[in-house]
Amino acid sequence: MSFKPAENQFILRKTINFKDAAFVVVPVPYEKTTSYGQGTKYGPPAVIDASYQLELWDEETKTETWKKGIFTTQPVNCALPEKKFFPALERTVEKLLSSTKALPFFIGGEHSVTQGLLPPFIKRHKNLSILHFDAHADLRVIFEGSKHSHACAVYPASLTNKIVQVGIRSVGADERQFHNAGNVTTHLMHENLDFKKLERDILRELTDTVYLTIDVDGFDPAVMPGTGTPQPGGFQWHDAMKLFKAVCTKKRVVGVDVMETAPVSGSHITELNTAKLVYRLMGYLSGDK
Ligand SMILES: [Mn+2]
């Protein structure tokens, strides 16, 4: 089976054949549990619109990554009630993984979406580990009445899979027992400002097969101002790129999600930077290992 192309394709307006894609972009504009700033549901279309402002030649990777083939699907239906949405999302991801060898990039949407994305990857890949880039630990069992809250994004996966967290500078009293415990290794931001050491540590802690989940609030708010729950003191652009490059070139990355872009009226910074991040990661993932 194949997926229907979106009207607006990431980076290029021209639609390629689904079967020719090296990367599949899946917009997931889901927003139900945002607890502070709102607007993540507007993230995916804003990121795709912003992608047209990027140069096709990436000045760092020195490649025209679009030539590898990027196919953007129509957005996932996010109008379902919470209880139905997550099983439906899992089925969609399962179908996607059975239909293509292309590497999926999911664009959110609030971070709880990751709970619906991960199970098919966990089923398929033995010993999958998760690199979790975020300001927040997202390890709550339940938050404001929902297990599918953005504040619980990686808790279910932490019960079965290795999770390595970076950028973390906000941990709640009700989740602190889960950070640096069980399957979770948490690199608190202020304790890990030696980024060369951090890179060595995460490469050692991750298994060979990695899923990368990125909350844009892992970056400093100067880099990503448009996000629901910002925290001061996050990653600067180049420090984060070095870490991502190391992981993308030294591990087998099987899936990526980039979540929590919430456009700010009158400013395009966050969606443009998110689009650049997505294109850059595709560039890192295009090289030979
Ligand atoms: Mn976060």
Boltz pocket constraint, residues with backbone or C-beta under 6 A from the ligand:
constraints:
  - pocket:
      binder: B
      contacts: [[A, 134], [A, 135], [A, 136], [A, 215], [A, 217], [A, 218], [A, 229]]
      max_distance: 6.0
